[in-house]
Amino acid sequence: MLGGAEVKRGLWVAYGVLLLGAVWLVLTATGKLGAWVKGFAGYFPPLLRLTAALAIPVLAALCSLRLQINWGIMIALLLLLLACVPLLPLVFDSHPIVVVVVILVFMLEEFGIIPWINKRWIARNRLV
């Protein structure tokens, strides 16, 4: 039986990032943030936006896996992840396939691969 903070932390990261990304995408798609997003895009070079989008699955894995990382570094990684997610709509205009692939990899990773890895690590640590 999975339980404890290890699994809950991963799920909180996954649901938090999904919620933030979904709210941002809905507000952008409905036009509520359209002009603001276009103005916001000018502050970030295209390569930085693309790098931020591609970093989301890696940062999500680092924040969700049951690793022995210092809490200060973990908080910094989580803040960096939360800063990268709102840049997805900015990347979507120029690289829609990349954004769709990043979202699919994130979903597979957060709800399939990482819970499986964490479950194995928890089971292995209980045996030791």
Steps between C-alpha positions, in 0.01 A plus 500: 500500500639836400473772753688775661645829397712354218207413276289796608778745415523363147125521451486854640771605255320333210157641580638844582687529172202366305266746669732795442555405137131433437390833650764683301405325174126555552544868578730540200271307264192697603677827427505617860879505500564522125645852486681458829663176381614663176656785697652258750658297219720792402693478827626148434711395203358207300783267601434562871128431454572176313758392760250570779235289327741211446619521862152443645509116497852496648414749774175316575690175538753659736219648709289183505750220541592387846855635489718604788522867398550790739170682566644831383594350166163323478315829554719672240426221249127523572502878453692459174244243387214733586673779306542278191139381475348841409746524210335204322238714321777731381680205343179357353478774234831403344537132601156342558622142453775549759249628756262209439786251534623669820149484650458134402842407641419691819167317540655158435788576732300646791213253501674186376876483523572701817236329720638164384859604582400646837304184583808286428727729703261496796476120484878467474559736796255304715698183436828661602 
